[in-house]
Amino acid sequence: MADRRLQVFHTVARLLSFTKAAESLHMTQPAVTFQVRQLEEYFNTRLFDRTHNRISLTEAGERVYGYADRIFDLYTDMENSVREMTGEIRGALTIGASTTIAEYMLPSLLGDFGARYPEVTIHLRVSNSEGIVSMVENNTIDLGVVEAPVGNKNLVVEVCRRDQLVAIVPPNHDLADQESLNIEQLLKYPFICREEGSGTREVINEYLGNYCDSPLNISMELGSPEAVKGAVEAGMGVSVVSRATIQKELKLDTLRAVNLVPKLERPFSFVHQKQKFRLRAMEELLDFARGYCELHATEQL
C-alpha cells in the first residue's frame, strides 16, 4: 500500500548505501537506483549527494526522510489496528540468534510460540553476536537475540534476562573441587575460547579488562559452545562458558563448573529496528518472548 519509491528511498537513506538497500529489499541495485531517481524526478530535486563512492542526504532528502519516518509509523499503526480487529496473526518472520541462544534458549521459546500461533512461520539464522547485529542493521532479519552489549544507538535493544558464565574444567583437573576462583587462577592454564566476534569472547575480554592484568593464554579458538566443551572434556585446557550450556555435562560429571569471583554475568537481549512496517506477528512474538523471559528469569535455560 505504501509508495514503493518512498520505501526504497527510506531504506537507502537509513543505510546510506544503494548496495545494502538492494540486499535488504531483495532487489537489484539498478532497480533501487531507478526507484530513487523516480522520486527525485517527482520532487524535481536531488535527494542524495553522491561523491567518491559515498552518499549523503541533501537538505531536501533529510526533509523527505523525516516525513517518510512518520508515514511509515502511521502505516504500521493502521495495519496493526486493523489486524487487531480481525484477530489475524499470521505471516513469516526471520529471527537471528547467536549460537548459545539458538541452541539453548530458542527451541523451547519458539516451540511454545508456534503452538499458540500456528499460522506464523519462523525462519532462524544462526551467527555470532556481531553477525546478528549486522543482519539487524541491514534489515535482513526481523529480530535478533544476542549475548553481548550492542553499540548501535539506532537500534532498539531490550534486555531479556541475565546469564551467568562460569569456569569449566575436566573432573580430574587441579581446580575441579574448588567452589570459586578468580580469573588470575584460571589463566595459569591453557585457555580454550570462542572465535573473535562471539558474544562470549567479547564479554570475557571485557571482564579481563576490569579484573585482570594478565593476557589470555589461548591454546585454541573454536566456533561453538559444543566444540569448546568437547575440548575441555578432552583435557586440552580450561574455559569460561554459560552455565546454561553445561547442564547435561554436570549431571554426567564430564565437566565441573567453578564460580568466578567477582561473578561474571551478561545480558541476553532482543535487538530490532524501530517500527517500520512491523507485522502484527512481530509484535506478538516480542510480547510472547518478554513474557517467556520474565517467567523463566530465575531458571537456567
C-alpha positions as CSV (number, residue, x, y, z in Angstrom):
1,M,0.0,0.0,0.0
2,A,2.8,2.5,0.8
3,D,4.6,4.2,-2.1
4,R,7.3,1.8,-3.3
5,R,9.5,4.7,-4.3
6,L,9.3,6.1,-0.8
7,Q,10.0,2.8,0.8
8,V,13.1,2.3,-1.4
9,F,14.3,5.8,-0.7
10,H,13.8,5.4,3.0
11,T,15.9,2.2,3.1
12,V,18.7,3.8,1.1
13,A,18.6,6.8,3.4
14,R,18.7,4.7,6.5
15,L,21.6,2.5,5.3
16,L,23.3,5.3,3.3
17,S,24.1,2.6,0.7
18,F,22.4,1.6,-2.5
19,T,24.1,-1.8,-2.3
20,K,22.9,-2.6,1.2
21,A,19.5,-1.3,0.4
22,A,19.2,-3.6,-2.6
23,E,20.2,-6.6,-0.4
24,S,17.7,-5.6,2.3
25,L,14.9,-5.2,-0.2
26,H,15.8,-8.2,-2.3
27,M,16.1,-6.0,-5.4
28,T,18.8,-5.4,-7.9
29,Q,20.9,-2.3,-7.4
30,P,19.8,-0.8,-10.8
31,A,16.2,-1.2,-9.7
32,V,16.9,0.6,-6.4
33,T,18.6,3.4,-8.3
34,F,15.6,3.7,-10.7
35,Q,13.1,4.0,-7.8
36,V,15.1,6.7,-6.1
37,R,15.5,8.6,-9.4
38,Q,11.8,8.4,-10.0
39,L,11.2,10.0,-6.6
40,E,13.8,12.7,-7.3
41,E,12.0,13.5,-10.6
42,Y,8.7,13.7,-8.8
43,F,10.1,16.3,-6.4
44,N,12.3,17.8,-9.1
45,T,15.3,17.9,-6.8
46,R,18.2,15.7,-5.7
47,L,17.7,13.7,-2.5
48,F,21.2,12.4,-2.3
49,D,24.7,13.8,-2.8
50,R,27.0,11.2,-4.4
51,T,30.7,11.8,-4.1
52,H,33.7,9.4,-4.0
53,N,31.5,6.3,-3.8
54,R,29.7,7.7,-0.7
55,I,26.3,9.1,-0.4
56,S,24.6,11.6,1.9
57,L,21.2,13.2,2.2
58,T,20.7,16.6,0.7
59,E,18.6,19.1,2.7
60,A,15.5,18.1,0.7
61,G,16.5,14.4,1.3
62,E,16.6,15.0,5.0
63,R,13.1,16.5,4.9
64,V,11.7,13.7,2.9
65,Y,13.3,11.1,5.2
66,G,11.7,12.8,8.2
67,Y,8.2,12.7,6.6
68,A,8.8,9.1,5.5
69,D,9.5,8.0,9.1
70,R,6.2,9.5,10.2
71,I,4.3,8.0,7.2
72,F,5.6,4.5,7.9
73,D,4.9,4.7,11.6
74,L,1.3,5.6,10.8
75,Y,1.1,2.8,8.2
76,T,2.3,0.3,10.8
77,D,-0.3,1.6,13.3
78,M,-3.0,1.3,10.7
79,E,-2.1,-2.2,9.8
80,N,-1.8,-3.4,13.4
81,S,-5.1,-1.8,14.3
82,V,-7.0,-3.5,11.5
83,R,-5.4,-6.8,12.2
84,E,-6.2,-6.5,15.9
85,M,-9.9,-6.0,14.9
86,T,-9.9,-9.0,12.7
87,G,-7.8,-11.2,15.0
88,E,-5.5,-12.2,12.2
89,I,-2.0,-13.2,13.3
90,R,-0.1,-14.8,10.5
91,G,2.9,-14.3,8.3
92,A,6.6,-15.2,8.2
93,L,9.3,-13.8,10.5
94,T,13.1,-14.2,10.3
95,I,15.0,-14.4,13.6
96,G,18.7,-14.3,14.1
97,A,20.4,-15.6,17.2
98,S,23.9,-16.1,18.4
99,T,25.0,-19.8,18.8
100,T,24.4,-20.2,22.6
101,I,20.9,-18.7,22.4
102,A,19.9,-20.6,19.3
103,E,21.0,-23.9,20.9
104,Y,19.8,-23.5,24.5
105,M,17.1,-20.8,24.7
106,L,15.1,-20.5,21.5
107,P,14.0,-24.1,20.9
108,S,11.7,-24.0,23.9
109,L,10.6,-20.4,23.4
110,L,9.8,-20.9,19.7
111,G,8.1,-24.2,20.3
112,D,5.7,-22.6,22.7
113,F,5.1,-19.7,20.4
114,G,4.4,-22.0,17.4
115,A,1.9,-23.9,19.5
116,R,0.0,-20.7,20.2
117,Y,0.3,-19.1,16.8
118,P,0.5,-22.0,14.2
119,E,-0.1,-19.6,11.3
120,V,3.2,-17.8,11.9
121,T,6.2,-19.3,10.1
122,I,9.6,-18.6,11.7
123,H,12.9,-18.9,10.0
124,L,16.0,-19.0,12.2
125,R,19.5,-17.8,11.2
126,V,22.5,-18.5,13.4
127,S,25.7,-16.5,13.7
128,N,27.8,-14.9,16.3
129,S,26.6,-11.7,18.1
130,E,28.5,-9.4,15.7
131,G,26.9,-11.0,12.7
132,I,23.4,-10.9,14.1
133,V,23.7,-7.2,14.9
134,S,24.9,-6.6,11.3
135,M,21.8,-8.5,10.0
136,V,19.5,-6.3,12.0
137,E,21.3,-3.2,10.8
138,N,20.9,-4.3,7.2
139,N,17.2,-5.3,7.8
140,T,17.8,-8.9,6.6
141,I,16.2,-10.3,9.8
142,D,13.2,-9.0,11.8
143,L,14.6,-9.7,15.2
144,G,18.0,-10.6,16.7
145,V,18.7,-12.2,20.0
146,V,22.3,-11.7,21.2
147,E,24.5,-12.3,24.1
148,A,26.7,-9.2,24.1
149,P,26.2,-5.4,24.5
150,V,25.0,-3.6,21.4
151,G,26.7,-0.4,20.5
152,N,24.4,0.9,17.7
153,K,22.2,3.5,19.3
154,N,19.9,3.5,16.3
155,L,18.6,0.0,17.2
156,V,16.1,-0.9,19.9
157,V,17.8,-3.2,22.5
158,E,15.7,-4.9,25.2
159,V,17.4,-7.0,27.8
160,C,15.6,-10.3,28.1
161,R,17.4,-11.9,31.0
162,R,20.8,-12.3,32.7
163,D,23.1,-15.2,32.0
164,Q,25.8,-16.4,34.4
165,L,29.2,-17.5,33.0
166,V,31.4,-20.0,34.9
167,A,34.8,-21.6,34.6
168,I,34.8,-25.2,33.3
169,V,37.4,-27.9,33.8
170,P,37.5,-31.7,33.5
171,P,36.8,-33.7,36.7
172,N,40.4,-34.7,37.2
173,H,41.7,-31.1,37.0
174,D,43.5,-29.3,39.8
175,L,40.7,-26.8,40.1
176,A,37.8,-29.3,39.8
177,D,36.9,-29.4,43.5
178,Q,37.0,-25.6,44.1
179,E,33.7,-23.8,44.7
180,S,35.0,-20.5,43.3
181,L,38.2,-18.9,41.9
182,N,39.4,-15.6,40.5
183,I,40.3,-15.2,36.8
184,E,44.0,-15.0,37.6
185,Q,44.0,-18.6,38.9
186,L,42.2,-19.8,35.8
187,L,44.7,-18.1,33.4
188,K,47.6,-20.2,34.7
189,Y,46.2,-22.9,32.4
190,P,45.8,-23.2,28.6
191,F,42.6,-21.4,27.7
192,I,40.1,-22.5,25.1
193,C,37.9,-19.7,23.8
194,R,35.3,-18.8,21.2
195,E,36.2,-17.0,18.0
196,E,36.5,-13.2,17.5
197,G,33.0,-11.7,17.1
198,S,31.5,-14.1,19.6
199,G,29.4,-12.5,22.4
200,T,31.0,-14.9,24.9
201,R,34.5,-13.8,23.7
202,E,33.6,-10.2,24.0
203,V,32.2,-10.5,27.5
204,I,35.3,-12.4,28.7
205,N,37.6,-9.8,27.2
206,E,35.7,-7.0,29.0
207,Y,35.8,-8.9,32.3
208,L,39.5,-9.4,31.9
209,G,40.0,-5.7,31.3
210,N,38.2,-5.0,34.6
211,Y,39.7,-7.6,36.9
212,C,42.9,-8.9,35.4
213,D,46.2,-7.7,34.1
214,S,47.3,-11.0,32.6
215,P,46.6,-11.8,28.9
216,L,44.7,-15.0,27.9
217,N,47.0,-18.0,27.3
218,I,44.9,-19.1,24.3
219,S,45.6,-22.6,23.2
220,M,42.6,-22.9,20.9
221,E,39.8,-20.9,19.3
222,L,36.6,-22.7,18.5
223,G,33.3,-21.8,16.8
224,S,30.6,-23.2,19.1
225,P,29.9,-24.0,22.8
226,E,29.8,-27.7,21.9
227,A,33.3,-27.6,20.5
228,V,34.6,-25.7,23.5
229,K,33.0,-28.2,25.9
230,G,34.4,-31.2,24.0
231,A,38.0,-29.7,24.1
232,V,37.8,-29.1,27.8
233,E,36.4,-32.6,28.4
234,A,39.4,-34.0,26.5
235,G,41.8,-32.2,28.8
236,M,43.1,-29.7,26.3
237,G,42.5,-26.7,28.5
238,V,40.0,-24.7,30.6
239,S,37.3,-22.3,29.5
240,V,34.5,-19.9,30.5
241,V,31.0,-20.7,29.2
242,S,27.4,-20.0,30.0
243,R,26.2,-22.2,32.9
244,A,23.1,-22.8,30.8
245,T,25.1,-24.8,28.2
246,I,26.6,-27.4,30.6
247,Q,23.6,-28.8,32.4
248,K,23.9,-32.3,30.8
249,E,27.7,-32.4,31.4
250,L,27.3,-31.5,35.1
251,K,24.8,-34.4,35.5
252,L,27.1,-36.8,33.7
253,D,30.1,-35.4,35.6
254,T,32.1,-35.0,32.4
255,L,32.7,-31.3,33.4
256,R,33.0,-29.4,36.6
257,A,31.8,-25.8,36.9
258,V,33.6,-23.3,39.2
259,N,32.1,-19.9,40.0
260,L,34.1,-16.9,39.2
261,V,34.7,-14.2,41.8
262,P,33.6,-11.5,41.1
263,K,30.6,-13.0,39.4
264,L,30.6,-12.8,35.5
265,E,27.2,-12.2,34.0
266,R,25.9,-10.8,30.7
267,P,22.6,-9.8,29.2
268,F,20.6,-11.8,26.6
269,S,19.0,-9.1,24.6
270,F,16.4,-8.6,21.8
271,V,17.6,-6.3,19.0
272,H,15.4,-4.9,16.3
273,Q,14.8,-1.8,14.1
274,K,12.4,0.9,15.2
275,Q,8.9,0.4,14.0
276,K,8.8,0.4,10.2
277,F,6.3,-1.9,8.5
278,R,6.3,-4.2,11.6
279,L,3.9,-7.0,11.2
280,R,1.4,-7.9,14.0
281,A,3.1,-11.2,14.2
282,M,6.3,-9.5,15.2
283,E,4.6,-7.6,17.9
284,E,3.1,-10.8,19.2
285,L,6.5,-12.6,19.1
286,L,8.1,-9.8,21.1
287,D,5.3,-9.8,23.7
288,F,5.5,-13.5,24.0
289,A,9.3,-13.5,24.3
290,R,9.2,-10.9,27.0
291,G,6.7,-12.9,29.0
292,Y,8.7,-16.1,28.5
293,C,11.9,-14.4,29.8
294,E,10.1,-13.0,32.8
295,L,8.6,-16.4,33.6
296,H,11.9,-18.2,33.3
297,A,14.1,-15.4,34.7
298,T,15.3,-17.3,37.8
299,E,15.8,-20.6,35.9
300,Q,18.8,-21.9,34.0
301,L,17.9,-22.1,30.3
